Amino acid sequence: MKKLLILAVVSMCAFAGWRLLGGGGATSPAQGGDADVLDRVWVDHMPRHERDQFSIFVAITDEPVGVFQTRSVWKGHFEMFRHETYGDEIRILYPQDQHREHVKAKARKCSEDGFDYCLEIDGASRGVRRYYSRKGWEVDGAVRPEQLGARIEAALAGR
C-alpha cells in the first residue's frame, strides 16, 4: 500500500500547489445519468504491477478543481485543471497554458471488471476516454489536500 500512498502524496502536492496559487470559484455538480461524474475517483484500470501505468480522473465540486493523471508506482504525469459544469458538460481551463475545452461526461452504473460505475469522456485532450469507479470511491467534499489524498488512497487501497 506504500505505492498508493505515493500516488496520494503526488495528488495532494498538486492540489496544494493549486490552492496556494489562489485557485477557486463556483460550480454546480455534474450528474451523468445513473452516477455522479464529480466527487469520485475514476481509473482506467486497476494496476496489475508496480510498472503498470494507469490513468486517474478526479474532479471535485467544493473547490472546482480536478486532475488528469497517468502513472505507475515509479513514474507519473499529471495536469490539474479548473472547471465549471453545465449538465453533462464540463468546461475545463488548464491554468498552465490557459487551454480551454468543453468536455462531455456521461457516468452510469455498470458491472465491468469488478467496477460499479463507468464514465465516458468525450472531447478531452488529456486522459483517456473511458474510466471506472467503485462504490466507496466518493471524494465526499474533501477540500484540503490531505483530505483529498486520503480519499484517493482509501479508494484505491480497497481494490
C-alpha positions in Angstrom: 0.0 0.0 0.0 3.1 2.3 0.1 2.7 2.6 -3.6 -0.8 4.0 -3.2 0.5 6.4 -0.6 3.0 7.8 -3.1 0.1 8.3 -5.5 -1.9 10.1 -2.9 1.1 12.3 -2.0 1.6 13.4 -5.6 -2.0 14.2 -6.0 -2.0 16.1 -2.7 1.1 18.2 -3.7 -0.5 19.2 -7.0 -3.7 20.2 -5.2 -1.8 22.1 -2.5 0.1 24.0 -5.2 -3.1 25.0 -6.9 -4.6 26.1 -3.6 -1.5 28.2 -2.7 -1.8 30.0 -6.0 -5.3 31.1 -5.1 -7.4 28.8 -7.3 -11.1 28.7 -6.7 -14.6 29.5 -8.0 -18.1 28.3 -8.1 -19.5 25.3 -9.9 -22.6 23.1 -9.9 -22.5 19.3 -9.5 -22.5 17.3 -12.8 -24.6 14.2 -13.0 -24.0 11.8 -15.8 -27.2 9.7 -15.5 -27.0 6.9 -13.0 -23.9 8.1 -11.3 -22.2 11.4 -10.4 -19.2 12.3 -12.5 -17.8 14.7 -9.9 -16.6 13.9 -6.4 -15.5 10.4 -7.3 -12.1 8.7 -8.1 -12.1 7.3 -11.6 -9.4 5.0 -13.0 -9.0 3.4 -16.5 -8.0 0.1 -14.8 -6.5 -1.3 -11.6 -2.7 -1.5 -11.8 -1.5 -5.1 -12.2 2.1 -4.5 -11.0 4.3 -1.6 -9.9 5.3 -0.6 -13.5 1.8 -0.8 -14.9 0.7 2.7 -15.9 -2.9 3.6 -15.3 -4.9 6.8 -15.6 -6.8 8.7 -12.9 -9.5 11.3 -13.3 -10.9 13.3 -10.3 -12.9 16.5 -10.3 -14.3 17.9 -7.1 -17.1 20.4 -6.5 -16.2 22.1 -3.3 -13.2 23.6 -5.0 -13.8 23.4 -8.7 -10.6 21.7 -9.5 -9.6 18.4 -11.0 -6.7 16.3 -12.3 -5.9 14.0 -15.1 -3.0 11.8 -14.1 -1.2 8.9 -15.7 1.2 7.0 -13.5 2.8 3.8 -12.2 4.5 3.5 -8.8 7.7 4.7 -10.4 6.7 7.3 -12.9 3.9 9.7 -13.5 2.5 12.8 -15.1 -0.4 15.0 -14.0 -2.2 18.1 -15.1 -4.5 20.0 -12.9 -7.5 22.0 -14.2 -10.3 24.3 -13.0 -13.8 23.6 -14.1 -17.4 24.6 -14.3 -20.2 22.2 -15.0 -23.4 22.6 -17.0 -25.4 19.4 -17.1 -23.2 16.7 -18.7 -20.7 19.3 -20.0 -17.6 20.2 -18.0 -15.9 23.4 -19.1 -12.2 23.0 -18.3 -9.4 25.5 -18.0 -5.8 24.2 -17.8 -4.1 27.1 -15.9 -0.6 26.2 -17.0 -1.2 27.0 -20.7 -4.6 28.7 -20.5 -6.0 26.0 -22.8 -9.8 25.7 -22.6 -12.1 22.9 -23.7 -15.7 21.7 -23.4 -15.9 18.1 -22.4 -19.0 15.8 -22.4 -19.0 13.3 -19.5 -21.5 10.5 -19.0 -21.4 8.3 -16.0 -23.6 5.2 -15.5 -23.9 2.2 -13.3 -22.2 -0.9 -14.8 -20.7 -4.2 -13.8 -17.4 -4.4 -15.7 -14.1 -5.8 -14.5 -15.2 -5.5 -10.8 -16.2 -1.9 -11.1 -19.6 -0.4 -10.2 -19.6 2.7 -12.5 -18.4 3.5 -16.0 -17.5 7.0 -17.3 -17.2 8.1 -20.9 -15.4 11.4 -21.5 -15.6 13.0 -25.0 -13.7 16.0 -26.1 -10.8 16.0 -23.6 -7.3 16.4 -24.9 -5.9 14.8 -21.7 -6.6 11.5 -20.1 -8.4 8.6 -21.6 -11.9 8.2 -23.0 -13.2 5.5 -20.5 -12.8 5.4 -16.7 -14.3 3.2 -14.0 -15.1 3.6 -10.3 -16.5 1.7 -7.4 -18.9 2.2 -4.5 -16.9 3.9 -1.7 -14.7 5.8 -4.0 -16.5 9.1 -3.4 -14.4 12.1 -2.5 -17.0 13.3 0.0 -16.3 17.1 -0.1 -12.6 16.9 0.6 -11.2 20.4 0.1 -7.9 20.3 1.9 -5.0 18.4 0.1 -4.6 15.9 2.9 -8.3 15.1 2.8 -8.3 14.6 -1.0 -5.2 12.5 -0.9 -6.6 10.3 1.9 -9.8 9.7 0.0 -7.9 8.7 -3.2 -5.6 6.4 -1.2 -8.6 4.8 0.6 -10.4 4.3 -2.7 -7.5 2.6 -4.4 -6.5 0.6 -1.3 -9.9 -1.0 -1.3 -9.3 -2.5 -4.7 
